[in-house]
Amino acid sequence: MSVPTPLAPPAPPPPPAPVASSSSSSSWPFGSLYNRFASWRKSLDLPNPGTVENLSKESKQTLLNNYAFDGARADLSKGLSMNPMFQVTHSFHLGSQTSPPTYHFGAMFANDKLFMHGNVDNDGNVSARFNQGWSANNVSKVQAQLSNQPGQSFVQMEQDYQGSDYSLNAKAVNPSPADLTGIYMGSYLQSVTKNLALGVETILQHQGPGMSDLGAAYLAKYTSTDRNWIATAQVQGPGVLQATYWQKLSEKVDVAADLQVVAAPGRRDALATLAARYELRMASFRAQLDSTGKVSAYLEQRFAPSFSFLVSGEIDHFKNAAKVGVGVMIESSSLTPEEMGLVPPPGSPALPMPQP
């Protein structure tokens, strides 16, 4: 009689599937929605709009407001180091119709992540700037001034962060930890398309208990696809508008327009300004005309890389007044040509001579 073959034992059941941890995004109700939004936002490939402080940077570089002067001016700078950069400056300004004679001594130090600049004038006023870059997109800034004149001393702390398609900025001027008095500002600028950016800036002035003032400004910036023209607009409070337009006509010529309108209760005023800049090989010329009848011009002639001659002029036709300024900018260095990189080090191959 044959013995029956014993049956094999049943296979064990498959192990249960691993359960996702509670910290995963699937356990968060809005995790999937946020991931979709982040993926959609990244697919738009929006550019960084820049900072609110540099909203109208291109037009300011064309206008003469930051360049015109009167009287005699001399800026003497000396470079003591290239990497890290260390430079000292002596500035003289004499014969101005609007300000007394002044002298400024400044020193500047900078490397890849740190920037420091200090300045003292003949009256003993001291100012300083300090920038610390934690990363390419995150910078902390401190600016301070000590003045003999009441109300002119201040401390400003600032944090600037630039994302892939937005920029954030927070400032505090003369903040007091005890009663929280001071001026606090915050701004946000967001690219909504590849050409258009919208933003908002808020200002809170806290002078004491029950004494606070809150204001807001709305910003817009439109950049052409080829970046040959940029238009900006700022609405500050009720009835205050500032608009700028900048266009690059060629590699050497660009123009700018600025419009400021105040239509607040009890005050109505407007100022329109047109300016042009022409860059030559060894010179830069700017001309400006505004609606108050002022015609201005500014010339910077570079005779050498380390020597520039400046001429500034302004004529006010309505007031029948004129201003003229002349100046020089001289840069010198205690470094050898080899240290400055102007002469190749010994042993390097000589550069070929140009053929006639």
C-alpha positions as CSV (number, residue, x, y, z in Angstrom):
1,M,0.0,0.0,0.0
2,S,1.5,3.3,-1.0
3,V,1.9,6.1,1.5
4,P,0.2,9.4,0.5
5,T,2.5,12.4,-0.1
6,P,2.0,15.0,2.6
7,L,0.6,18.4,1.4
8,A,2.9,21.5,1.4
9,P,2.0,24.1,4.0
10,P,0.1,27.1,2.7
11,A,2.3,30.1,1.7
12,P,2.4,32.9,4.2
13,P,0.4,36.0,3.4
14,P,2.3,39.0,1.9
15,P,3.5,41.6,4.3
16,P,1.4,44.7,4.6
17,A,2.4,47.7,2.6
18,P,4.4,50.3,4.5
19,V,2.3,53.1,5.9
20,A,3.5,56.7,5.0
21,S,4.7,58.6,7.9
22,S,2.6,61.4,9.4
23,S,5.2,63.9,8.4
24,S,4.8,63.3,4.6
25,S,3.0,65.8,2.4
26,S,0.1,63.4,1.8
27,S,-0.9,63.6,5.4
28,W,-1.1,67.4,5.1
29,P,-4.5,68.4,3.6
30,F,-2.9,71.2,1.6
31,G,0.3,69.5,0.7
32,S,-0.8,68.3,-2.7
33,L,-2.3,71.7,-3.5
34,Y,0.9,73.5,-2.5
35,N,3.1,71.1,-4.6
36,R,0.8,71.7,-7.6
37,F,1.1,75.5,-7.2
38,A,4.9,75.3,-6.8
39,S,5.2,73.2,-9.9
40,W,3.0,75.5,-11.9
41,R,4.8,78.6,-10.6
42,K,8.2,77.1,-11.6
43,S,6.9,76.2,-15.0
44,L,6.1,79.9,-15.7
45,D,9.9,80.7,-15.5
46,L,9.3,84.2,-14.3
47,P,12.3,86.5,-13.9
48,N,13.4,88.2,-10.7
49,P,11.9,91.8,-10.8
50,G,14.7,93.4,-8.8
51,T,14.3,95.4,-5.6
52,V,11.9,98.2,-4.9
53,E,14.8,100.5,-4.2
54,N,16.1,100.0,-7.7
55,L,12.6,100.1,-9.3
56,S,13.6,103.1,-11.6
57,K,17.4,102.5,-11.5
58,E,17.8,102.9,-15.3
59,S,16.1,106.2,-15.5
60,K,18.0,107.5,-12.5
61,Q,21.3,106.7,-14.2
62,T,20.2,108.9,-17.2
63,L,18.7,111.8,-15.2
64,L,21.1,114.5,-13.8
65,N,19.6,114.6,-10.3
66,N,22.5,112.5,-8.9
67,Y,25.2,114.0,-11.0
68,A,24.8,117.8,-11.3
69,F,26.8,120.1,-9.0
70,D,28.0,123.7,-8.8
71,G,31.3,125.2,-7.7
72,A,34.6,123.3,-7.7
73,R,34.9,119.7,-6.8
74,A,37.8,117.2,-6.5
75,D,37.7,113.5,-5.7
76,L,41.0,111.8,-5.0
77,S,41.0,108.1,-4.4
78,K,43.9,105.7,-3.7
79,G,43.6,101.9,-4.0
80,L,45.7,100.0,-1.3
81,S,44.5,96.5,-2.1
82,M,42.8,94.7,-4.9
83,N,41.6,91.5,-3.3
84,P,40.1,92.2,-0.8
85,M,39.5,95.7,-2.1
86,F,40.6,98.5,0.2
87,Q,40.4,102.1,-0.9
88,V,40.6,105.6,0.7
89,T,39.1,108.8,-0.8
90,H,39.5,112.5,-0.2
91,S,36.7,114.7,-1.5
92,F,36.6,118.6,-1.7
93,H,33.7,120.8,-2.6
94,L,34.2,124.6,-2.8
95,G,32.4,127.6,-4.1
96,S,28.8,126.2,-4.2
97,Q,25.9,128.6,-4.2
98,T,23.7,126.3,-2.1
99,S,26.1,124.6,0.4
100,P,29.2,125.7,2.4
101,P,32.7,124.3,1.5
102,T,33.1,120.7,2.7
103,Y,35.7,118.1,2.9
104,H,35.1,114.3,3.2
105,F,37.4,111.5,4.0
106,G,36.2,108.0,3.2
107,A,37.4,104.4,3.4
108,M,36.0,101.4,1.7
109,F,36.6,97.6,2.2
110,A,34.9,94.9,0.2
111,N,35.3,91.2,-0.6
112,D,32.9,88.5,-1.9
113,K,30.5,88.7,1.0
114,L,31.3,91.8,3.0
115,F,31.1,95.5,2.2
116,M,32.1,98.3,4.6
117,H,32.2,102.1,3.9
118,G,32.9,104.9,6.3
119,N,32.9,108.7,5.8
120,V,33.7,111.7,8.0
121,D,33.5,115.4,7.0
122,N,35.1,118.6,8.3
123,D,32.3,119.2,10.8
124,G,32.8,115.9,12.5
125,N,29.7,114.2,11.0
126,V,30.3,110.4,10.7
127,S,28.4,108.0,8.4
128,A,28.9,104.3,7.9
129,R,27.5,101.4,5.8
130,F,27.8,97.7,6.4
131,N,26.5,94.9,4.1
132,Q,26.8,91.2,4.9
133,G,25.9,88.8,2.2
134,W,24.8,85.4,3.7
135,S,24.1,84.1,0.2
136,A,23.7,85.3,-3.3
137,N,20.0,86.2,-2.5
138,N,20.1,87.2,1.2
139,V,21.8,90.4,2.3
140,S,21.8,92.2,5.7
141,K,22.5,95.9,5.7
142,V,23.2,98.5,8.4
143,Q,23.5,102.2,7.8
144,A,24.3,104.8,10.5
145,Q,25.0,108.5,10.8
146,L,26.2,110.6,13.8
147,S,25.7,114.3,13.3
148,N,26.2,117.5,15.3
149,Q,22.9,118.8,14.1
150,P,19.8,117.7,16.1
151,G,17.6,115.3,14.3
152,Q,20.2,114.2,11.7
153,S,21.6,111.2,13.5
154,F,20.0,107.8,12.7
155,V,20.5,104.1,12.5
156,Q,18.9,102.0,9.7
157,M,18.7,98.2,9.7
158,E,17.7,96.4,6.5
159,Q,17.1,92.8,5.3
160,D,16.9,92.1,1.6
161,Y,15.9,88.8,0.1
162,Q,15.4,88.0,-3.6
163,G,13.6,84.9,-4.7
164,S,13.4,83.4,-8.1
165,D,10.5,85.6,-9.2
166,Y,10.0,88.0,-6.2
167,S,11.9,90.3,-3.8
168,L,11.3,91.0,-0.1
169,N,12.7,93.9,1.9
170,A,12.3,95.1,5.5
171,K,13.7,98.2,7.1
172,A,13.8,99.8,10.5
173,V,14.9,103.4,11.1
174,N,15.8,104.4,14.6
175,P,14.0,101.4,16.2
176,S,13.6,101.4,20.0
177,P,13.3,98.0,21.7
178,A,11.8,99.7,24.8
179,D,8.7,101.4,23.3
180,L,9.0,100.2,19.7
181,T,9.1,103.7,18.4
182,G,10.7,104.3,15.0
183,I,10.0,104.0,11.3
184,Y,9.3,100.5,9.9
185,M,9.0,99.7,6.2
186,G,8.3,96.6,4.3
187,S,8.1,96.0,0.5
188,Y,7.2,93.1,-1.7
189,L,7.6,93.0,-5.5
190,Q,6.3,90.0,-7.5
191,S,6.6,89.2,-11.2
192,V,3.2,88.3,-12.6
193,T,4.4,87.8,-16.2
194,K,7.8,87.8,-17.8
195,N,7.3,91.5,-18.5
196,L,5.1,92.9,-15.7
197,A,5.8,93.1,-12.0
198,L,3.5,94.4,-9.2
199,G,4.3,95.3,-5.7
200,V,3.4,97.1,-2.5
201,E,5.3,99.0,0.1
202,T,4.1,99.9,3.6
203,I,5.4,102.5,6.0
204,L,4.6,102.6,9.7
205,Q,5.7,105.6,11.8
206,H,5.4,105.0,15.5
207,Q,6.2,108.0,17.6
208,G,4.8,106.9,20.9
209,P,1.7,105.4,22.6
210,G,-1.3,106.2,20.4
211,M,0.8,108.1,17.9
212,S,1.1,105.9,14.8
213,D,0.8,106.6,11.1
214,L,0.4,103.9,8.5
215,G,0.9,104.5,4.8
216,A,1.1,102.3,1.7
217,A,2.4,102.7,-1.9
218,Y,1.6,100.6,-4.9
219,L,4.2,99.8,-7.5
220,A,4.2,98.6,-11.1
221,K,7.1,97.8,-13.5
222,Y,6.9,96.8,-17.1
223,T,10.0,95.6,-19.0
224,S,10.0,94.9,-22.7
225,T,11.0,91.5,-23.9
226,D,14.3,92.7,-25.3
227,R,14.8,95.0,-22.3
228,N,15.2,98.0,-24.5
229,W,12.6,100.0,-22.6
230,I,11.3,100.0,-19.0
231,A,8.2,101.8,-17.6
232,T,7.5,102.2,-13.8
233,A,4.7,103.8,-11.8
234,Q,4.3,104.4,-8.0
235,V,1.1,105.6,-6.3
236,Q,2.0,107.0,-2.9
237,G,-1.0,107.8,-0.7
238,P,-3.9,109.9,-1.9
239,G,-3.1,111.9,-5.0
240,V,0.7,111.3,-5.3
241,L,1.9,109.6,-8.5
242,Q,5.4,109.1,-9.9
243,A,6.0,107.5,-13.3
244,T,9.2,107.0,-15.2
245,Y,10.1,105.7,-18.7
246,W,13.5,104.7,-19.9
247,Q,14.5,103.6,-23.4
248,K,17.8,102.5,-25.0
249,L,17.9,103.9,-28.5
250,S,21.3,102.4,-29.4
251,E,24.4,101.0,-27.7
252,K,25.5,104.6,-26.9
253,V,22.3,106.6,-26.5
254,D,19.4,106.2,-24.0
255,V,16.7,108.6,-22.9
256,A,14.5,108.9,-19.8
257,A,11.4,110.7,-18.7
258,D,10.1,111.3,-15.2
259,L,6.7,112.6,-14.1
260,Q,5.7,113.6,-10.6
261,V,2.1,114.6,-9.8
262,V,0.7,115.7,-6.5
263,A,-3.1,116.1,-6.4
264,A,-3.7,116.1,-2.7
265,P,-6.3,118.3,-1.0
266,G,-5.0,121.8,-0.8
267,R,-2.0,121.2,-3.1
268,R,-1.8,120.6,-6.8
269,D,1.6,120.4,-8.4
270,A,3.4,118.5,-11.2
271,L,6.9,118.2,-12.5
272,A,8.0,116.6,-15.8
273,T,11.6,115.9,-16.7
274,L,13.2,114.7,-19.9
275,A,16.9,113.6,-20.1
276,A,19.3,111.9,-22.6
277,R,22.7,110.3,-22.2
278,Y,25.3,109.8,-24.8
279,E,28.3,107.5,-24.1
280,L,31.4,108.1,-26.1
281,R,34.6,106.1,-26.1
282,M,36.3,108.3,-23.5
283,A,33.4,110.6,-22.4
284,S,29.8,110.6,-21.1
285,F,27.4,113.5,-21.8
286,R,24.0,114.0,-20.2
287,A,21.4,116.7,-20.9
288,Q,18.1,117.4,-19.1
289,L,15.1,119.7,-19.4
290,D,12.2,120.0,-17.0
291,S,8.9,121.8,-16.9
292,T,10.1,124.5,-14.5
293,G,12.3,126.0,-17.2
294,K,15.6,124.5,-16.1
295,V,18.1,123.2,-18.7
296,S,21.0,121.2,-17.4
297,A,24.1,119.4,-18.8
298,Y,26.8,117.2,-17.4
299,L,30.0,116.1,-19.1
300,E,32.5,113.6,-17.8
301,Q,35.7,113.5,-20.0
302,R,38.2,110.7,-19.2
303,F,41.7,111.6,-20.4
304,A,43.0,108.4,-18.9
305,P,41.6,105.5,-16.9
306,S,42.6,107.2,-13.7
307,F,41.8,110.8,-14.5
308,S,38.5,112.4,-15.4
309,F,37.4,116.0,-15.9
310,L,33.9,117.1,-15.0
311,V,31.8,120.0,-16.1
312,S,28.2,120.7,-14.9
313,G,25.9,123.5,-15.8
314,E,22.3,124.6,-15.2
315,I,20.2,127.5,-16.5
316,D,16.9,128.5,-14.9
317,H,15.1,130.6,-17.5
318,F,12.1,131.5,-15.3
319,K,14.4,132.8,-12.4
320,N,17.1,134.1,-14.7
321,A,19.8,132.2,-12.8
322,A,22.6,129.9,-13.7
323,K,25.0,127.5,-12.0
324,V,28.3,126.2,-13.2
325,G,30.6,123.5,-11.7
326,V,34.0,122.0,-12.6
327,G,35.7,119.1,-11.1
328,V,38.3,116.4,-11.4
329,M,38.4,112.7,-10.4
330,I,41.9,111.2,-9.9
331,E,42.5,107.6,-9.0
332,S,46.0,106.3,-7.9
333,S,47.2,103.0,-6.6
334,S,50.2,101.9,-4.5
335,L,50.1,98.5,-6.2
336,T,52.6,97.5,-8.9
337,P,51.4,96.9,-12.4
338,E,51.9,93.1,-11.9
339,E,49.6,93.2,-8.7
340,M,46.9,95.1,-10.6
341,G,47.1,92.6,-13.5
342,L,48.2,95.1,-16.1
343,V,51.5,93.2,-16.7
344,P,51.7,89.4,-17.1
345,P,53.8,87.6,-14.4
346,P,57.3,86.4,-15.4
347,G,57.3,83.1,-17.3
348,S,53.9,83.6,-19.0
349,P,53.8,83.6,-22.8
350,A,54.0,87.0,-24.4
351,L,50.9,88.4,-26.1
352,P,51.2,88.6,-29.9
353,M,51.8,92.1,-31.2
354,P,49.0,93.5,-33.4
355,Q,49.6,93.6,-37.1
356,P,49.4,96.9,-38.9
